[in-house]
Amino acid sequence: VQLQASGGGLVQDGGSLRLSCTASGDIASITALGWYRQVPGKQREMVATATTSGFVGYGGFVKDRFTITRDAAKNTVYLQMNSLKPEDTAVYYCNAITPRGIEHWGQGTQVTVSS
């Protein structure tokens, strides 16, 4: 499985960004696609995930600001991020999980929110 992420960038406090992640390769093996983020010195944390069965989950810090959607026909998952805060600044990684718990990671895209 290969994951191609895009959509990061610089935005002001309160602004919006949309991240995209397109999966290729052994698509049928994927049970969930989602996003994690990481800042230097901290553990990677889950932002949002969407399973093939329709389950959607978010990290506790999201608080209705972010929305994850999945386009099965395009093998793509989107993360719409609104009301961004400086503390959302991080490298965002696309993640795919198989039923056996094998994880695949994209290359990461930088999101910077200026105050």
Sequence and secondary structure as in RCSB ss.txt:
>XXXX:A:sequence
VQLQASGGGLVQDGGSLRLSCTASGDIASITALGWYRQVPGKQREMVATATTSGFVGYGGFVKDRFTITRDAAKN
TVYLQMNSLKPEDTAVYYCNAITPRGIEHWGQGTQVTVSS
>XXXX:A:secstr
 EEEEE  EEEETT  EEEEEEEESSGGG SEEEEEEE TTS  EEEEEEETTS EEE TTTTTSEEEEEEGGGT
EEEEEE S  GGG EEEEEEEE TT  EEE   EEEEEE 
